Amino acid sequence: MLFDTIIKSVDVFDGTGAQSYMADIAIRHDRIEQIGQLGEAQAKQVINGQGLAIAPGFIDVHTHDDTNVIRFPECLPKISQGVTTVIVGNCGISASPVVLAGDPPDPMNLLGSQQDFKYPTFATYAKAVEEAKPAVNVAALVGHTALRNNVMDDLQRTATDEEITQMRAALDQAMSEGALGLSSGLAYASAKQANADEVMRLAQILGEHGGIYTTHMRTEFEEIIAAMEEAFETGQFAKVPVVISHLKCAGAGNWGRTVEVLDLMDKVSQHQDVSCDCYPYSASSSTLDLKQVTEDFDIFITWSESHPEHAGKVLKQIAQEMDLPIMEAAKALQPAGAVYHCMDENDVKRVLKYKLTMVGSDGLPNDPHPHPRLWGTFPKVLGHYCREEKLFPLAEAIHKMTGMSAKRYNLQGRGEIRVGAFADLVLFNPNTIKDTATFENPISMAKGIESVFVNGELSYFEGNVSENRNGKFIYRR
């Protein structure tokens, strides 16, 4: 029998969290066909895996790559980290189902400009992804803010019964067409006025389809416990799993409170299906939000439409140059993007290590000076937190970015190395894997990623994306 590829003598981390083992792996078409000592077996290509580790392709559960997988299908920031699947549509913002009358409202503008939103149904979006043939697989959530924007003339209020009925119908259609679930971004002005009842009534639709609810909660600052309780109540009401997006304790007054936050997760998880994702950095990034403007920590401005000359500076410095109080300077810069150095490193470690935490980058691919998480998240977990800080064993770190994520989002046949699974694989050097993206120079490829296979095809090798891109759109089964 002739295989397409055999990877010989490699240290196999299967994605389940189990101890690694040495084996050969044979791939045929898009699947793993044999694992073991394959001796004299023949293949079109044979790769020597000695001294290297192999893991399931990493699953980035929290991305904003919605329009980028179509516009820039090489997906270099992702595949160069070993990511083989991205989940789009997070934080209440998604590329579909969307019809825009004008410019996209904040924060939908993070996904692109008006001409990038051309998918009135979920099915049209899925088809566009399939036609673009991105280098990575794509699965998608539907954003609550996107649904609101389709039916409401003013996002600064709660939806009416009629509007909620229209949103429920659109969500029901998207779920029928293969969406994974619903995401919300209740911290943003465009969804803040949505009350718990509005969100619960939408989440009800998910229960009928076996979907999932993910949320960028109402706040990650002082009132975080109340915000978590609202999220859990929504899941309980709709009888669906809940994922807290990028769990963190933001704001200097909140530092250290992850002990209390994870204690609540523990209690709730005993009777409800809840989990979270996080990125391995103590700074967040989004549009410039006046509610987060403070002198307590540095706020780095990544772009500004009204004052582009101030991009690449810290807000305090800009305020001095403009001779304005910090809040007035922030208002003058809008619309703008920002990186907020708002977290404590010990909190980041505590959440990352937590048993129910998956890894997601939350990278913003359209930011001209993106947060380094866009290019560095997965190698940073494996190199810095695992190898250098010894926060957890390598098998556990890999489980948090593969098997746990695939199970959570029901991505069947992904996230594990076993016979019959899809051959999404990353071959890397555990001794040298390292993120190189920094806050100063964020656009920089990771070191130590040797080869990446997507659905059986060698898709990334020696720093290049292969011409035969092989990503698929993954519909909710």
Secondary structure, 3 states (H helix, E strand, C coil): CEEEEEEEEEEECCCCCCCCEEEEEEEECCEEEEEECCCCCEEEEEEECCCCEEEECEEECCCCCCCHHHHCCCCHHHHCCCEEEEEECCCCCCCCCCCCCCCCCCCHHHHCCHHHCCCCCHHHHHHHHHHHCCCCEEEECEEHHHHHHHHCCCCCCCCCHHHHHHHHHHHHHHHHCCCCEEEEECCCHHHHCCCHHHHHHHHHHHHHHCCEEEEECCCCCCCHHHHHHHHHHHHHHHCCCEEECCCCCCCHHHCCCHHHHHHHHHHHHCCCCEEEEECCCCCEEEECCHHHCCCCCCEEEEEECCCHHHCCEEHHHHHHHHCCCHHHHHHHHCCEEEEECCCCHHHHHHHHHCCCEEECCCCCCCCCCCCCHHHHHHHHHHHHHHHHCCCCCHHHHHHHCCHHHHHHCCCCCCCCCCCCCECCEEEECCCCCECCCCCCCCCCCCECEEEEEECCEEEEECCEECCCCCCCECCCC
